[in-house]
């Protein structure tokens, strides 16, 4: 049987209330997500954390245990989210220094429970756990150095020949937050896709730096395509 951490920290991950909205930061070149309406469930090996989904194997497991660990990491797909919609470091690291955008998703939608998907909050610890057998829960534990991300993850297993790009419905997206350095033509492109998919219930916001507190604030905006600009312009106002 796997040696599981039964500390309060580990138990809290199961008891954490599910937020209504979870967010994902994107660089500006990922506007294609709004065009294709596909999300990618990436393997742990593609992340910038070397130890992502890593766990320790008991010595008696030997090479077999290490191979099983590799197989687990290869078949798992992870879609990373966060509770935070205005984190300065995440804007810098994941949205190309505020030039990108953030999408908010309906965390209580059936999408996150269908097709074997599991949505759960990440817990943070000082070291890896020991598992005698491969266990998908290892994906929900990371180093305390990443705690600032307040991350949630949706995971599922994939076959080796299966695409990790998963179709979504436009209604899954509830918020679009524009980085304060995003270029105007990219805003127009976002609005083109939002209009094409009739995303009328989406809340549009823009991130603003607050110099007095070294923080950021998301403000609601009304944004619509310019009717006389052939789809290449937009109009924006305070809500």
C-alpha positions in Angstrom: 0.0 0.0 0.0 1.2 3.5 -0.8 2.6 5.6 2.1 0.3 8.5 2.1 0.7 11.8 4.0 -2.2 12.0 6.4 -1.3 15.5 7.6 -3.9 18.3 7.8 -2.4 19.8 4.7 -3.1 16.7 2.6 -6.6 16.4 4.0 -7.5 20.0 3.2 -7.1 19.3 -0.5 -10.1 17.1 -0.4 -12.1 19.5 1.8 -11.3 22.7 -0.1 -14.5 24.5 -1.3 -14.6 24.7 -5.0 -14.5 28.3 -6.3 -17.1 29.5 -8.8 -14.3 30.7 -11.1 -10.8 29.5 -11.7 -8.3 31.3 -13.9 -5.6 30.6 -16.5 -2.9 33.1 -17.5 -1.9 33.0 -21.2 0.8 34.7 -23.3 -0.6 36.8 -26.2 0.2 34.1 -28.8 -2.3 31.8 -27.2 -5.3 33.8 -28.4 -5.6 30.8 -30.8 -7.4 29.0 -27.9 -10.3 31.3 -28.4 -10.3 30.5 -32.1 -10.1 26.7 -31.8 -12.0 26.4 -28.5 -9.5 23.7 -27.3 -7.6 23.4 -24.1 -4.4 21.4 -23.8 -3.8 18.9 -21.0 0.0 18.9 -20.9 2.3 16.2 -19.6 4.3 17.0 -16.4 7.6 16.9 -18.3 6.6 20.0 -20.3 6.3 22.2 -17.2 9.0 24.5 -15.8 9.0 22.6 -12.5 11.6 19.8 -12.8 9.9 17.9 -9.9 6.3 18.1 -11.2 4.4 14.9 -10.5 7.6 13.4 -9.0 7.5 11.0 -6.1 9.9 8.6 -4.3 9.9 4.9 -5.0 10.7 2.4 -2.2 14.0 0.7 -2.6 12.4 -2.7 -2.8 10.6 -1.6 -6.0 13.9 -1.1 -7.8 13.9 -0.4 -11.5 10.3 -1.5 -11.9 9.0 1.2 -9.6 11.0 3.8 -11.5 9.7 2.7 -14.8 6.1 2.8 -13.4 6.8 6.4 -12.3 7.9 7.3 -15.8 4.8 5.7 -17.3 2.5 7.6 -14.9 4.1 10.9 -15.8 3.8 10.2 -19.5 0.1 9.3 -19.5 -1.1 12.1 -17.2 -2.4 15.3 -18.7 -2.7 18.4 -16.6 -4.6 21.6 -17.1 -3.3 24.2 -14.6 -5.5 26.9 -13.1 -5.4 29.3 -10.2 -7.7 31.1 -7.8 -6.0 34.4 -8.4 -7.0 36.7 -11.2 -4.6 39.6 -10.4 -1.2 38.1 -9.4 1.7 40.2 -10.5 4.2 37.4 -10.7 1.9 35.2 -12.7 1.2 38.0 -15.1 5.0 38.3 -15.5 5.8 34.5 -15.7 2.8 33.2 -17.7 1.3 36.2 -19.5 4.5 37.6 -20.9 4.9 40.5 -18.6 1.3 41.7 -18.7 1.1 41.6 -22.5 -1.2 38.5 -22.5 -4.6 37.8 -21.0 -6.4 35.7 -18.4 -9.4 33.5 -19.0 -11.8 32.7 -16.2 -13.6 29.3 -16.3 -16.7 28.0 -14.7 -15.1 25.7 -12.2 -18.4 24.0 -11.3 -19.2 23.1 -14.9 -19.5 19.4 -15.8 -16.5 19.7 -18.1 -14.1 19.3 -15.1 -15.8 16.0 -14.0 -16.4 14.4 -17.4 -14.3 11.8 -19.2 -12.3 10.8 -16.1 -11.2 14.3 -15.3 -10.4 15.2 -11.7 -10.3 18.8 -10.4 -8.5 19.5 -7.2 -6.5 22.1 -5.3 -2.7 21.7 -5.1 -1.1 21.4 -1.7 2.5 22.5 -1.1 5.2 20.6 0.9 8.9 20.6 1.6 9.6 17.3 -0.2 8.2 14.4 -2.3 6.0 11.7 -0.9 6.8 7.9 -1.1 4.4 5.7 -3.2 4.8 2.0 -3.6 2.4 2.1 -6.6 1.8 4.9 -9.1 -0.8 7.3 -7.8 -2.3 10.2 -9.7 -2.7 12.3 -6.5 1.0 13.0 -6.8 0.0 15.6 -9.4 -1.6 17.7 -6.7 1.5 18.2 -4.6 4.3 20.7 -5.3 7.1 22.4 -3.5 6.3 25.3 -1.1 8.2 27.6 -3.5 5.2 27.5 -5.8 2.7 28.3 -3.1 2.2 31.9 -4.4 0.3 30.4 -7.5 -2.6 29.1 -5.4 -3.0 26.4 -8.0 -5.8 24.1 -8.9 -5.4 21.3 -11.4 -7.6 19.3 -13.7 -6.0 16.0 -14.6 -6.9 12.9 -16.7 -5.1 10.0 -18.3 -4.3 9.9 -22.0 -3.4 7.1 -24.3 -0.1 7.5 -26.1 -1.8 8.1 -29.5 -4.6 10.3 -28.1 -4.6 14.1 -28.6 -4.2 16.1 -25.5 -6.1 19.0 -27.1 -9.7 18.8 -25.7 -12.7 20.6 -27.1 -14.6 23.0 -24.9 -17.9 24.9 -25.2 -17.7 28.7 -25.3 -20.0 28.8 -22.2 -17.2 27.4 -20.1 -15.4 30.7 -20.4 -16.8 33.3 -18.0 -14.2 36.0 -17.8 -11.6 37.6 -20.2 -9.0 39.8 -18.4 -6.7 41.9 -20.6 -3.2 42.6 -19.5 -2.4 46.2 -19.1 0.3 46.0 -21.8 -1.7 44.0 -24.3 -1.6 45.4 -27.9 -4.8 46.9 -29.4 -4.9 44.5 -32.4 -4.8 41.6 -30.0 -7.8 42.9 -28.1 -9.6 43.3 -31.4 -8.8 39.7 -32.3 -10.1 38.5 -29.0 -13.3 40.4 -29.5 -13.7 38.9 -33.0 -13.7 35.4 -31.6 -16.0 36.4 -28.7 -18.4 37.8 -31.2 -18.2 34.8 -33.5 -19.0 32.4 -30.6 -21.7 34.7 -29.2 -20.0 34.9 -25.8 -22.5 37.4 -24.5 -22.3 36.4 -20.9 -18.6 36.8 -20.6 -17.3 39.5 -18.3 -14.5 41.6 -19.8 -12.0 43.2 -17.5 -8.7 45.0 -17.8 -5.8 44.8 -15.4 -4.5 48.1 -14.0 -1.4 48.7 -11.9 -1.9 50.4 -8.6 1.3 52.4 -8.0 0.5 53.2 -4.4 0.3 49.6 -3.3 2.4 47.8 -5.9 -0.5 45.6 -6.8 -3.0 45.1 -9.6 -6.7 45.6 -9.9 -9.1 44.1 -12.5 -11.8 46.6 -13.6 -15.0 45.7 -15.5 -15.1 47.1 -19.0 -17.6 47.2 -21.9 -15.8 46.2 -25.0 -17.3 45.6 -28.5 -16.1 45.5 -32.0 -16.1 48.8 -33.9 -18.9 48.6 -36.5 -17.0 50.7 -39.0 -13.6 49.2 -38.7 -14.0 46.0 -40.7 -13.4 43.9 -37.6 -10.0 45.5 -36.9 -10.9 47.9 -34.2 -12.9 47.9 -30.9 -14.6 50.4 -28.6 -14.0 50.2 -24.8 -15.6 52.1 -21.9 -15.9 51.9 -18.2 -18.8 49.8 -17.0 
